[in-house]
Amino acid sequence: MIETTPRERIEVLVDAPLAPRLAELAETAGITGHTLLRTESGRGRHGEWSEDLLSGATAKYVFLTIASPERADAFLKALVPLLESHGLVVLRSTVDVIRPDRF
């Protein structure tokens, strides 16, 4: 059996213009890597939305990162001031990784 180590997976649905700020906050928390996943559309509390392909003004990403519990805590704490003002959707889950030195 392969040895695994628990780490924290954080996913944040974020408006595209705010994504670089999340990358800065993650780096400040000691998180060295992330992935941005482009989204197309969705539905939430305020109804349906979809990306405006002409201007990109409504583009959203899923900011995905995996980190140690301590770094995840620091990153999430830094996100608190942005939760309401930017309507962030934040998910945190524990995952098992095979190469813990990378996270």
GROMACS elastic network, one bead per residue, 0.5 to 0.9 nm:
[ bonds ]
;  ai    aj funct       b0    kb
    2    98     6  0.74084   500
    3    97     6  0.86172   500
    3    98     6  0.65429   500
    3    99     6  0.89659   500
    4    96     6  0.55596   500
    4    97     6  0.53171   500
    4    99     6  0.74959   500
    4   100     6  0.76888   500
    5    95     6  0.81507   500
    5    96     6  0.52547   500
    5    97     6  0.53473   500
    5    98     6  0.65606   500
    5    99     6  0.77793   500
    5   100     6  0.60766   500
    6    68     6  0.80620   500
    6    69     6  0.87630   500
    6    94     6  0.63637   500
    6    95     6  0.55423   500
    6    97     6  0.62486   500
    6   100     6  0.80816   500
    7    66     6  0.65409   500
    7    67     6  0.57263   500
    7    68     6  0.51764   500
    7    69     6  0.64131   500
    7    72     6  0.88669   500
    7    93     6  0.84618   500
    7    94     6  0.57012   500
    7    95     6  0.54532   500
    7    96     6  0.61275   500
    7    97     6  0.67105   500
    7   100     6  0.77608   500
    7   103     6  0.74785   500
    8    65     6  0.82657   500
    8    66     6  0.54716   500
    8    67     6  0.52888   500
    8    68     6  0.59493   500
    8    69     6  0.58271   500
    8    71     6  0.88637   500
    8    72     6  0.64628   500
    8    92     6  0.66498   500
    8    93     6  0.57147   500
    8    95     6  0.60319   500
    8    96     6  0.85306   500
    9    64     6  0.73096   500
    9    65     6  0.58567   500
    9    67     6  0.66211   500
    9    68     6  0.89053   500
    9    72     6  0.80890   500
    9    91     6  0.79738   500
    9    92     6  0.56362   500
    9    93     6  0.52533   500
    9    94     6  0.60244   500
    9    95     6  0.63969   500
   10    63     6  0.78799   500
   10    64     6  0.58034   500
   10    65     6  0.54027   500
   10    66     6  0.62044   500
   10    67     6  0.80298   500
   10    72     6  0.74400   500
   10    76     6  0.86362   500
   10    90     6  0.71528   500
   10    91     6  0.56534   500
   10    93     6  0.67062   500
   10    94     6  0.88850   500
   11    62     6  0.62043   500
   11    63     6  0.55311   500
   11    65     6  0.66996   500
   11    66     6  0.88821   500
   11    89     6  0.80692   500
   11    90     6  0.57760   500
   11    91     6  0.51181   500
   11    92     6  0.65925   500
   11    93     6  0.88048   500
   12    22     6  0.89628   500
   12    61     6  0.79332   500
   12    62     6  0.53742   500
   12    63     6  0.50034   500
   12    64     6  0.66547   500
   12    88     6  0.65762   500
   12    89     6  0.55511   500
   12    91     6  0.64295   500
   12    92     6  0.89087   500
   13    39     6  0.89002   500
   13    60     6  0.68092   500
   13    61     6  0.57915   500
   13    63     6  0.64213   500
   13    64     6  0.89857   500
   13    87     6  0.86573   500
   13    88     6  0.58263   500
   13    89     6  0.51133   500
   13    90     6  0.66350   500
   13    91     6  0.88203   500
   14    17     6  0.82838   500
   14    18     6  0.65398   500
   14    19     6  0.64014   500
   14    22     6  0.86540   500
   14    59     6  0.87442   500
   14    60     6  0.55137   500
   14    61     6  0.54246   500
   14    62     6  0.62587   500
   14    63     6  0.70101   500
   14    86     6  0.78555   500
   14    87     6  0.79029   500
   14    88     6  0.57900   500
   14    89     6  0.73405   500
   15    18     6  0.56280   500
   15    19     6  0.67502   500
   15    57     6  0.87284   500
   15    58     6  0.69949   500
   15    59     6  0.60730   500
   15    61     6  0.63273   500
   15    62     6  0.88438   500
   15    86     6  0.79206   500
   15    87     6  0.88437   500
   15    88     6  0.82738   500
   16    19     6  0.53282   500
   16    20     6  0.81707   500
   16    38     6  0.87788   500
   16    56     6  0.84955   500
   16    57     6  0.81641   500
   16    58     6  0.76704   500
   16    59     6  0.54562   500
   16    61     6  0.59131   500
   17    20     6  0.70314   500
   17    21     6  0.82341   500
   17    57     6  0.85765   500
   17    59     6  0.83519   500
   17    60     6  0.84860   500
   18    21     6  0.53488   500
   18    22     6  0.65973   500
   18    23     6  0.89892   500
   18    86     6  0.85440   500
   19    22     6  0.51344   500
   19    23     6  0.64011   500
   19    24     6  0.88442   500
   19    36     6  0.81075   500
   19    60     6  0.87226   500
   19    61     6  0.74482   500
   19    62     6  0.88589   500
   19    63     6  0.72036   500
   20    24     6  0.63653   500
   20    25     6  0.87718   500
   21    24     6  0.50477   500
   21    25     6  0.62758   500
   21    26     6  0.86055   500
   22    25     6  0.50275   500
   22    26     6  0.60558   500
   22    27     6  0.85353   500
   22    63     6  0.78677   500
   22    75     6  0.88056   500
   22    79     6  0.79467   500
   23    26     6  0.50944   500
   23    27     6  0.61763   500
   23    28     6  0.86295   500
   23    31     6  0.87837   500
   23    33     6  0.85188   500
   23    34     6  0.75159   500
   23    63     6  0.84509   500
   24    27     6  0.51318   500
   24    28     6  0.61739   500
   24    29     6  0.86510   500
   25    28     6  0.50584   500
   25    29     6  0.62696   500
   25    30     6  0.88195   500
   25    31     6  0.86436   500
   25    74     6  0.89663   500
   25    75     6  0.64008   500
   25    78     6  0.65861   500
   25    79     6  0.78088   500
   26    29     6  0.50487   500
   26    30     6  0.64918   500
   26    31     6  0.51339   500
   26    32     6  0.73635   500
   26    33     6  0.82709   500
   26    34     6  0.84081   500
   26    65     6  0.86193   500
   26    71     6  0.83270   500
   26    72     6  0.85023   500
   26    74     6  0.83529   500
   26    75     6  0.55561   500
   26    76     6  0.88332   500
   26    78     6  0.84702   500
   27    30     6  0.50409   500
   27    32     6  0.57524   500
   27    33     6  0.80153   500
   27    75     6  0.85611   500
   28    31     6  0.72447   500
   28    74     6  0.86230   500
   28    75     6  0.79295   500
   29    32     6  0.88021   500
   29    70     6  0.87761   500
   29    71     6  0.55764   500
   29    72     6  0.76335   500
   29    73     6  0.84709   500
   29    74     6  0.53937   500
   29    75     6  0.53276   500
   29    78     6  0.82200   500
   30    67     6  0.86959   500
   30    71     6  0.60563   500
   30    72     6  0.89362   500
   30    74     6  0.84241   500
   30    75     6  0.84107   500
   31    34     6  0.80031   500
   31    65     6  0.79510   500
   31    66     6  0.80164   500
   31    67     6  0.63876   500
   31    68     6  0.85783   500
   31    71     6  0.64979   500
   31    72     6  0.80073   500
   31    75     6  0.81070   500
   31   103     6  0.76856   500
   32    65     6  0.89299   500
   32    67     6  0.87173   500
   32   102     6  0.88770   500
   32   103     6  0.79473   500
   33    64     6  0.89123   500
   33    65     6  0.65319   500
   33    66     6  0.78454   500
   33    67     6  0.88017   500
   33   102     6  0.89077   500
   33   103     6  0.81751   500
   34    63     6  0.68782   500
   34    64     6  0.55572   500
   34    66     6  0.74917   500
   35    62     6  0.80321   500
   35    63     6  0.59659   500
   35    64     6  0.51523   500
   35    65     6  0.64981   500
   36    61     6  0.59329   500
   36    62     6  0.56554   500
   36    64     6  0.62646   500
   36    65     6  0.89815   500
   37    60     6  0.86225   500
   37    61     6  0.53061   500
   37    63     6  0.65620   500
   37    64     6  0.75781   500
   38    59     6  0.77986   500
   38    60     6  0.63895   500
   38    62     6  0.65016   500
   38    63     6  0.89756   500
   39    42     6  0.82273   500
   39    50     6  0.84944   500
   39    51     6  0.78001   500
   39    59     6  0.73452   500
   39    60     6  0.57528   500
   39    61     6  0.55495   500
   39    62     6  0.70536   500
   40    49     6  0.86359   500
   40    50     6  0.58089   500
   40    51     6  0.56577   500
   40    59     6  0.77086   500
   40    60     6  0.76883   500
   40    61     6  0.88988   500
   41    48     6  0.74711   500
   41    49     6  0.55155   500
   41    51     6  0.62056   500
   41    59     6  0.88851   500
   41    60     6  0.84963   500
   42    47     6  0.83566   500
   42    48     6  0.57089   500
   42    49     6  0.54803   500
   42    50     6  0.64414   500
   43    46     6  0.75524   500
   43    47     6  0.53086   500
   43    49     6  0.61020   500
   43    50     6  0.87101   500
   44    47     6  0.51966   500
   44    48     6  0.63855   500
   44    49     6  0.81964   500
   45    48     6  0.85357   500
   46    49     6  0.85621   500
   49    58     6  0.81368   500
   50    53     6  0.88638   500
   50    58     6  0.71191   500
   50    59     6  0.77248   500
   50    60     6  0.88397   500
   51    54     6  0.87969   500
   51    55     6  0.88781   500
   51    56     6  0.64802   500
   51    57     6  0.75283   500
   51    58     6  0.51140   500
   51    60     6  0.73416   500
   52    55     6  0.59072   500
   52    56     6  0.51331   500
   52    57     6  0.62586   500
   52    58     6  0.56774   500
   52    59     6  0.68110   500
   53    56     6  0.53741   500
   53    57     6  0.82963   500
   53    58     6  0.85364   500
   53    59     6  0.81659   500
   54    57     6  0.83125   500
   55    58     6  0.79885   500
   55    59     6  0.88457   500
   56    59     6  0.52139   500
   56    60     6  0.89270   500
   57    60     6  0.89606   500
   65    72     6  0.89534   500
   65   103     6  0.89661   500
   66    72     6  0.78571   500
   66    95     6  0.85289   500
   66   103     6  0.61925   500
   67    70     6  0.79474   500
   67    71     6  0.59540   500
   67    72     6  0.56426   500
   67   102     6  0.87297   500
   68    71     6  0.53279   500
   68    72     6  0.60248   500
   68    73     6  0.85604   500
   68   100     6  0.87496   500
   68   103     6  0.63567   500
   69    72     6  0.50145   500
   69    73     6  0.60710   500
   69    74     6  0.86812   500
   69    94     6  0.88817   500
   70    73     6  0.51620   500
   70    74     6  0.63849   500
   70    75     6  0.87660   500
   71    74     6  0.50751   500
   71    75     6  0.61830   500
   71    76     6  0.86095   500
   72    75     6  0.51268   500
   72    76     6  0.61171   500
   72    77     6  0.85139   500
   72    92     6  0.86199   500
   73    76     6  0.52226   500
   73    77     6  0.60889   500
   73    78     6  0.86531   500
   74    77     6  0.51680   500
   74    78     6  0.63420   500
   74    79     6  0.88622   500
   75    78     6  0.51323   500
   75    79     6  0.64432   500
   76    79     6  0.50025   500
   76    80     6  0.65664   500
   76    90     6  0.86027   500
   77    80     6  0.54661   500
   77    81     6  0.83167   500
   78    81     6  0.69760   500
   78    82     6  0.82040   500
   79    82     6  0.53913   500
   79    83     6  0.64051   500
   79    88     6  0.86914   500
   80    83     6  0.53480   500
   80    84     6  0.81394   500
   81    84     6  0.72721   500
   81    85     6  0.74675   500
   82    85     6  0.53395   500
   82    86     6  0.55340   500
   82    87     6  0.74878   500
   82    88     6  0.70727   500
   83    86     6  0.57935   500
   83    87     6  0.55027   500
   83    88     6  0.50117   500
   83    89     6  0.75715   500
   83    90     6  0.84092   500
   84    87     6  0.50702   500
   84    88     6  0.70019   500
   85    88     6  0.81808   500
   96   100     6  0.88039   500
   97   100     6  0.59677   500
   97   103     6  0.85592   500
   99   102     6  0.59757   500
   99   103     6  0.77138   500
  100   103     6  0.54218   500
